[in-house]
Amino acid sequence: MPVKKPSARALLLGLIPFAAMCFSVPLWDRIDPMILGIPFNLAWLICWIVLSTLCMWAAYRVEAARDKKDGGAQ
């Protein structure tokens, strides 16, 4: 069975956490304010680690729905 390319929506969902953690550094590169006793920059990264899981789950669901749709046609 040939490997399918991922859909644009799944790729976008995968790139959101990457962009949020890597390209937004000038926005969150500060210590204050403190959030739950940790610096803002660390809180931002921890938040995106959790949100990355949700984005990957959503990308998986997009691809699973696409495979189900394509599998029903074959």
Sequence and secondary structure as in RCSB ss.txt:
>XXXX:A:sequence
MPVKKPSARALLLGLIPFAAMCFSVPLWDRIDPMILGIPFNLAWLICWIVLSTLCMWAAYRVEAARDKKDGGAQ
>XXXX:A:secstr
       HHHHHHHHHHHHHHHTTHHHH    SEETTEEHHHHHHHHHHHHHHHHHHHHHHHHHHHHHHHHHH 
